[in-house]
Amino acid sequence: MAGKRSAGLLLHRGRGDDVEVLLGHMGGPFWAKKDAASWSLPKGELDEDEPPEDAARREFREELGLPAPDGDYVPLGEIKQSGGKVVTAWAVEADLDPAAVVPGTFTMEWPPRSGKQQEFPELDRVEWFTLDVAREKLLKGQLPFLDRLVVSLLNG
């Protein structure tokens, strides 16, 4: 694969001014004390030759410990983040109780250069946000997905 690619799902619920999206706060020590621009839609890297929508569903399950919701998957296209990673996303209308989430984990050396490996959650919390609040919370590189969601809801 040329360049890193990720795929994810942007869950939404509600209508009109009451639309909310589900975001996850990134886990691990780097993000622990950050809030603004530190949340993401559940997403992850594609395996080689894996269709992006399959990866989005798999990553949702891996990151949240719950199956990807059924429903109409509306393509939100691709964005290229500042680090060069290309992210493909789909919107799907669904409700999910954040308390039901059992996040996946990753292992990294922590503290740096300590030789000690520690395990951290992929997402340390998951919450529903109004679109206005989501604009403050979401990583800046993923903001176009919110705009595309709004357009799809207006046209839907």
N, C-alpha and C positions, 0 to 999 in steps of 0.2 A: 504494500500500500504506500502510495506517495503521500506523506503528511498524515498527521493524526486526525482521525474522524470520530465524532461522537454522535449519539442519537438519544433523544429523550422524549418524554411526554409532558405536556402542560395540561393538567387537569383543571377544569373550570366548573363552576356551579352558579346558579342564580340567573337573574335576568336584569336587563337595563342597568340602572345604577347600583344594583345589588350583586353584580358579577364579582366573584372571588376566584382566585387562582391558588393552587397548592404549590408551595415552595419548600425546599429543604435547606437548612443552614448547614454549610459544609463543616464536616467534622475535622478533628485534628488540632494540634496546638497552634498552627499558623492562624486559624480562623477563630479560635476560642473567644477572644475578646473583641471581635469585630461584629458589627451588625449591618450597617448600611453597606450596600453593594457586596454582601457576603452570602447571599442566598442564591439558589440555582433551581432550575427545574430538574427533576430526577433524570439523570442521563449518565451515559458512560461510553467508553470506547467500543468501537465495532471490532469483532473478531475478523480475521482475514476472510474475504469473500462472503461475509454475512450481510444479508439485506438490511438496510438501515431500520426499517420498521420492526423487523424481528429483534434487532439489537435494542431498540427503544423499549420494547416489551420485556426483554430479558433483563435489561439494566433496571427497569422499574422494580421488577421482582427482587433483584439482587440488592438494590439500595434500600427498598422499603420493607422487604420481607413479606410482601403481599402480591397476589397476581395482578397483572395489568388489567385495568377495567375493560369490560365489554363496551361497545358503543361505536359510533361513527368516528373514525380517525380522520381529522381534517388536517391536511398537510400545511405546515407553516413555513416550509422551505428551509433554506440553509442560511447560516450566518458564518462569517469568519471572525473568530475572536482575535484579540490583539496579539496573542501568542502564536497565531497561525492555525490553530485547530479549527476545523470546520464542524459545525454542529447542525444536525438536521432534527427538526422537531415536528410533532403532531399534537394538535389539541384534541381533547376528548372530554365530553361532558360526563361527569361522574361525581359522586359524593364519597368521601372517605373519612373515617375517624382517625385523626392523627395519633390518638392513643393506641390504635391497633398496630402502628408501625413497629416493626422489629428490624432496625437497620442492620445492613451488612457492615462488615468491618474491613479494615486494611491494617497492615503492619508496616512500621517504619522505625528507623533508628531515632530514638529520642531519649534524652537530649542529644543534640548533634555531636558527633564524634565521640559518643560515650561507649559505643559498642553494644548498647542495650537496645533490644527490640521491644517496642510497645505496640499494643493494638488500640485502634481508635475507630469510632463509628464513621461510616461513609458520610452520613448526615446525622448531626447530633440532635436536631429537632426538626419537626415538620409542622407547618401551620398554613391556614387559609388566610389570604390577604385580599382586601379590596384592590382594584387596579391601581388606585392612587398610591396606596401604601406599598404595593408590589414594585412600583417604579423606584421607590427609595431602597428597597431591600435587594432587588435582583442585581446580579452582576451586570455591569454596564454593557458588556458585549452581548448579553441575551435580551436586552430591552426591545429590540425589533420584534421578538416573538410576541410581546404584549400588544404591540401595535397591530401586528398581523392577526392576532386573535380578535381584537376589537373589530377589524374590518370583516373578518369571517362571520362574526356574530351579527353585524349590521346587515350583511348580505345573505345571512342564513334564514 
